[in-house]
Amino acid sequence: PTAASLVISLPAAAKLYVDGQLVAGDGTSRRFHTPPLAAGQSFYYELKAELLVGGKVEAEDLKVVIRAGDTKDVAFGRLT
């Protein structure tokens, strides 16, 4: 089994959730490493970014498919 990586672009002040769990970090580019994944299979992760804009929380959801050993760039386009 080999891990995979997601390189995530989002506003610096946004909160990032992966599969419903808040991920620590800040900045406009964040990296998430998966646990080891079985070779030859596809796995998906549900990402969510939340950003406070004008006193209101704006959110965007993405579903990302990845395979063992991959590095994938992901962007929250609506929030950026």
PyMOL commands that set and color helices and strands:
alter all, ss='L'
color gray80, all
select strands_A, chain A and resi 5-9+15-18+21-23+29-33+42-53+56-67+71-75
alter strands_A, ss='S'
color yellow, strands_A
deselect
rebuild
show_as cartoon
